Amino acid sequence: MSLANTPVANICEKLIGNMTKGYLIIDDTVLEKYGQKIFGVSWVYSSSLKKTLQGINVVMILWTNGVVKVPLGIKVWVKGRHSKIVLASKMLRWAKIMGFKPSYVLFDSWYASKKFLSK
């Protein structure tokens, strides 16, 4: 299945330009939130703050050409559901279907599992 000539792919190409000259970045972060009825809010560890807090843990994919950074997708990690590696893999597959052909895919070292790298 190719979405290369779909309206979404055309919008991506207009916003980003050449989808073969750049990098994809996978990263995760914690957004501090307190509302108990907000989807995904739980007690999570923030490595940047070095503490546990109430928040939403998200995995993101961005495209960059080294100058401009464009967020392409975001997925909420929920404890007991898909792992962050699975979420990142899904977003990378989507980017490939959309026609992105990055020079590199950049991510934190802990994503470098055999399962992730083999996809």
C-alpha positions as CSV (number, residue, x, y, z in Angstrom):
1,M,0.0,0.0,0.0
2,S,1.4,3.4,-1.0
3,L,0.1,6.7,0.1
4,A,2.7,8.6,-2.0
5,N,0.0,10.4,-4.2
6,T,-2.6,11.0,-1.5
7,P,-3.7,14.4,-0.2
8,V,-1.8,13.8,3.1
9,A,1.4,12.9,1.4
10,N,1.0,15.9,-0.9
11,I,0.6,18.2,2.1
12,C,3.7,16.7,3.8
13,E,5.7,17.3,0.7
14,K,4.5,20.9,0.3
15,L,5.3,21.6,4.0
16,I,8.6,19.7,4.1
17,G,9.9,19.8,0.5
18,N,12.0,16.9,-0.6
19,M,11.2,13.9,1.7
20,T,14.4,12.2,0.8
21,K,16.9,14.8,2.1
22,G,16.6,14.8,5.8
23,Y,16.3,12.8,9.0
24,L,13.6,11.3,11.0
25,I,13.8,11.7,14.8
26,I,12.1,9.4,17.3
27,D,11.9,10.7,20.8
28,D,9.8,10.4,23.9
29,T,9.0,12.9,26.7
30,V,6.8,13.3,29.7
31,L,4.2,16.1,29.8
32,E,3.2,17.0,33.4
33,K,-0.6,16.8,33.8
34,Y,-2.8,16.5,36.8
35,G,-6.3,15.7,35.5
36,Q,-7.4,12.2,36.4
37,K,-9.9,12.1,33.5
38,I,-7.3,13.0,30.8
39,F,-6.4,10.0,28.6
40,G,-3.0,8.6,29.4
41,V,-2.4,10.4,32.7
42,S,-0.6,8.2,35.2
43,W,2.5,8.2,37.5
44,V,5.5,8.2,35.1
45,Y,9.2,8.8,35.6
46,S,10.7,11.9,33.9
47,S,14.3,11.3,33.2
48,S,14.9,15.0,32.5
49,L,13.5,16.0,35.9
50,K,14.8,12.8,37.5
51,K,11.6,12.2,39.4
52,T,8.2,10.5,39.2
53,L,5.3,12.7,38.5
54,Q,1.7,12.7,37.2
55,G,1.8,13.1,33.5
56,I,1.5,11.8,30.0
57,N,4.3,9.9,28.4
58,V,4.4,10.5,24.6
59,V,6.5,9.1,21.7
60,M,7.0,11.5,18.8
61,I,8.3,11.3,15.2
62,L,9.8,14.4,13.6
63,W,11.3,15.2,10.2
64,T,14.2,17.6,9.9
65,N,16.5,18.8,7.2
66,G,18.8,20.2,9.8
67,V,17.2,23.6,9.8
68,V,13.4,23.0,10.1
69,K,11.8,20.5,12.4
70,V,8.3,19.2,11.5
71,P,6.4,17.0,13.9
72,L,4.8,14.2,12.0
73,G,3.1,12.1,14.7
74,I,2.6,11.6,18.4
75,K,1.4,8.5,20.3
76,V,0.5,8.3,23.9
77,W,2.2,5.5,25.8
78,V,-0.1,3.8,28.3
79,K,1.3,1.4,30.9
80,G,0.2,-2.1,30.1
81,R,-0.5,-1.5,26.5
82,H,2.0,-1.2,23.5
83,S,5.6,-0.5,24.4
84,K,7.3,2.7,23.3
85,I,9.3,0.6,20.8
86,V,6.1,-0.7,19.3
87,L,4.7,2.8,19.1
88,A,7.9,4.1,17.4
89,S,7.9,1.2,15.0
90,K,4.3,2.0,13.9
91,M,5.2,5.6,13.3
92,L,8.3,4.7,11.2
93,R,6.2,2.3,9.1
94,W,3.7,5.1,8.5
95,A,6.5,7.5,7.5
96,K,7.8,4.9,5.0
97,I,4.3,4.4,3.5
98,M,4.0,8.2,3.2
99,G,7.1,8.3,1.1
100,F,9.7,9.5,3.6
101,K,13.2,8.2,2.7
102,P,15.5,9.7,5.4
103,S,19.3,9.7,5.3
104,Y,19.2,8.6,8.9
105,V,16.7,7.7,11.7
106,L,17.9,9.3,15.0
107,F,16.8,8.0,18.4
108,D,17.9,7.5,22.0
109,S,20.2,4.5,22.6
110,W,17.6,2.5,24.6
111,Y,15.5,2.2,21.4
112,A,18.3,0.2,19.8
113,S,16.8,-3.2,20.6
114,K,17.2,-6.1,18.2
115,K,13.4,-6.1,17.7
116,F,13.4,-2.3,16.8
117,L,16.4,-2.4,14.6
118,S,15.3,-5.4,12.6
119,K,12.1,-3.7,11.3
